[in-house]
Amino acid sequence: MTNGRSILSAAWLATLLAACGGGGVTTIGGTVSGLNTGTAVTLQNNGRDTIAIASNGPFTFAPDYPAGASYNVTIAVQPAGLACTVTNGQGSIDSNAAKVTNIVVACVPGLSVGGSVSGLASGQSVTLQNNGGDALTIGANSSFVFPTLLAPGATYNVTVLTQPQGQTCSVAQGTGTLVNSNVSIVAVTCS
């Protein structure tokens, strides 16, 4: 009779797990292309699970994810000299806990955005940002280049994040689309 109860208990537990959507786990992954030898791209899922990938080909995040879990794969750290983008990086694992294998990370030679600062008073600094991030503080009249490279076709929008004390800086030629070359025409004028 004990074996009969064990079988019934196992069947009841399996039915309960299926009804709750639990029981199945799977992996999330895809492919990376365009990495140069000696470079690596760091991906992040849902802002916490991180994986560094140093070669082209398939990748899989280490933890298993339950059916119904959502995923949001983003670039945490770009490789040196490249700009990577993620396609199919968001979704939810289906109720059958089928493997997610269609995330595509494509890396291309990156393009820079920069320009020059003029009129900045001695001892002052201005902080610029590109596309609402990538903050760059400049402490002298000079040329500048944002550290984060962008992929061809990406847009840029350079704005002043923090004005220098007692001065106002404005940005000219600070928006556009990267085509096939670096941008160095952004003009920041302080008065």
Phi and psi in degrees as a GROMACS rama.xvg file:
@    title "Ramachandran Plot"
@    xaxis  label "Phi"
@    yaxis  label "Psi"
@TYPE xy
-62.9032  -41.3485  THR-2
-63.2013  -36.1832  ASN-3
-64.9621  -41.9872  GLY-4
-66.1065  -38.9724  ARG-5
-63.5081  -42.5918  SER-6
-65.2743  -44.6254  ILE-7
-63.4945  -40.4387  LEU-8
-64.1047  -41.8395  SER-9
-65.6828  -41.6384  ALA-10
-65.4774  -40.6443  ALA-11
-63.5779  -42.9685  TRP-12
-63.7501  -43.3616  LEU-13
-62.6395  -41.1084  ALA-14
-64.5253  -42.3602  THR-15
-63.5592  -45.1043  LEU-16
-62.3401  -41.6011  LEU-17
-64.8482  -39.7067  ALA-18
-66.827  -31.6455  ALA-19
-87.0767  -2.92758  CYS-20
81.1417  10.3429  GLY-21
-98.9944  -176.433  GLY-22
102.141  -38.235  GLY-23
-98.8771  138.13  GLY-24
-129.431  155.592  VAL-25
-151.69  -177.651  THR-26
-113.932  160.532  THR-27
-121.709  130.733  ILE-28
-169.106  -165.545  GLY-29
174.163  -142.547  GLY-30
-133.617  151.989  THR-31
-118.188  137.976  VAL-32
-137.862  156.007  SER-33
90.4523  0.129048  GLY-34
-70.0301  140.401  LEU-35
-87.3309  155.261  ASN-36
-57.5021  132.817  THR-37
86.7261  2.16767  GLY-38
-111.632  162.269  THR-39
-145.812  147.31  ALA-40
-113.105  138.431  VAL-41
-107.646  123.384  THR-42
-104.691  155.815  LEU-43
-137.538  139.133  GLN-44
-112.063  127.06  ASN-45
54.6407  30.3415  ASN-46
72.0781  10.0949  GLY-47
-139.43  -49.3755  ARG-48
-76.1508  122.325  ASP-49
-119.916  142.834  THR-50
-142.313  132.453  ILE-51
-100.352  129.643  ALA-52
-119.666  123.172  ILE-53
-111.915  8.94968  ALA-54
-149.959  155.827  SER-55
-72.2131  149.038  ASN-56
128.896  -163.419  GLY-57
-73.2138  153.02  PRO-58
-141.003  156.553  PHE-59
-145.04  132.927  THR-60
-68.5595  143.497  PHE-61
-65.6473  -47.1789  ALA-62
-71.4176  151.775  PRO-63
-87.0973  146.489  ASP-64
-117.652  141.668  TYR-65
-78.6225  158.867  PRO-66
-56.3449  139.139  ALA-67
89.0663  -12.1781  GLY-68
-69.463  143.821  ALA-69
-93.3427  157.234  SER-70
-137.159  149.629  TYR-71
-146.832  93.853  ASN-72
-89.7033  126.61  VAL-73
-132.497  167.458  THR-74
-85.3367  121.325  ILE-75
-90.7719  -41.125  ALA-76
-139.202  122.791  VAL-77
-76.0135  149.732  GLN-78
-73.6907  154.013  PRO-79
-59.4656  127.753  ALA-80
77.4962  -0.441301  GLY-81
-123.736  160.699  LEU-82
-126.722  121.522  ALA-83
-109.263  145.225  CYS-84
-125.349  155.858  THR-85
-113.648  130.667  VAL-86
-116.967  143.063  THR-87
62.6415  32.1885  ASN-88
-84.5257  -7.10041  GLY-89
-122.101  145.812  GLN-90
166.546  -168.401  GLY-91
-131.442  144.312  SER-92
-72.826  131.631  ILE-93
-68.3953  168.176  ASP-94
-64.4212  -19.5428  SER-95
-88.0121  0.615911  ASN-96
57.2867  41.1383  ALA-97
-69.1348  144.311  ALA-98
-60.2623  141.712  LYS-99
-96.516  116.048  VAL-100
-129.03  7.09883  THR-101
-102.374  13.9892  ASN-102
-77.0118  129.704  ILE-103
-116.708  123.024  VAL-104
-112.131  112.312  VAL-105
-112.1  125.836  ALA-106
-111.403  137.052  CYS-107
-134.841  161.13  VAL-108
-56.4352  129.792  PRO-109
-83.7723  154.804  GLY-110
-113.966  145.847  LEU-111
-102.616  157.352  SER-112
-120.594  129.295  VAL-113
-161.721  -171.998  GLY-114
175.394  -140.668  GLY-115
-143.124  154.62  SER-116
-114.812  134.402  VAL-117
-137.042  155.851  SER-118
81.6767  4.07506  GLY-119
-74.5824  126.669  LEU-120
-67.238  150.051  ALA-121
-57.6434  134.535  SER-122
83.3858  -0.804079  GLY-123
-102.887  165.096  GLN-124
-143.528  154.053  SER-125
-125.6  140.162  VAL-126
-109.679  123.384  THR-127
-105.505  160.616  LEU-128
-140.41  156.247  GLN-129
-122.299  127.032  ASN-130
55.4848  36.5613  ASN-131
77.4196  11.4049  GLY-132
-156.252  -159.332  GLY-133
55.1489  48.0612  ASP-134
-60.227  139.425  ALA-135
-138.381  119.137  LEU-136
-97.1746  129.714  THR-137
-119.271  126.896  ILE-138
-109.388  13.5359  GLY-139
-161.824  160.623  ALA-140
-68.1974  113.95  ASN-141
-169.021  177.853  SER-142
-82.5825  160.723  SER-143
-145.822  157.23  PHE-144
-142.061  129.199  VAL-145
-66.8427  141.971  PHE-146
-71.1665  -27.6767  PRO-147
-85.5691  122.61  THR-148
-82.0867  151.724  LEU-149
-119.813  155.819  LEU-150
-78.7434  149.829  ALA-151
-54.1952  138.057  PRO-152
94.2581  -12.3471  GLY-153
-75.5618  153.004  ALA-154
-95.0437  158.456  THR-155
-132.15  150.48  TYR-156
-148.878  95.907  ASN-157
-88.301  127.946  VAL-158
-135.699  165.223  THR-159
-87.9901  123.179  VAL-160
-87.3816  -47.2164  LEU-161
-133.08  122.492  THR-162
-76.963  151.832  GLN-163
-70.7628  152.59  PRO-164
-63.3026  124.988  GLN-165
77.8713  6.85586  GLY-166
-133.759  161.407  GLN-167
-126.028  127.982  THR-168
-110.717  140.13  CYS-169
-122.103  157.32  SER-170
-115.174  129.122  VAL-171
-116.317  146.577  ALA-172
57.0872  37.6539  GLN-173
-94.3319  0.318671  GLY-174
-127.686  150.398  THR-175
167.875  -168.931  GLY-176
-124.171  131.931  THR-177
-74.414  131.206  LEU-178
-105.888  -88.5667  VAL-179
-129.699  13.03  ASN-180
-147.706  162.661  SER-181
-65.5414  151.891  ASN-182
-102.679  127.866  VAL-183
-134.59  22.7178  SER-184
-103.22  1.02083  ILE-185
-67.1123  125.613  VAL-186
-114.824  117.564  ALA-187
-106.951  117.241  VAL-188
-116.078  125.763  THR-189
-109.15  142.668  CYS-190
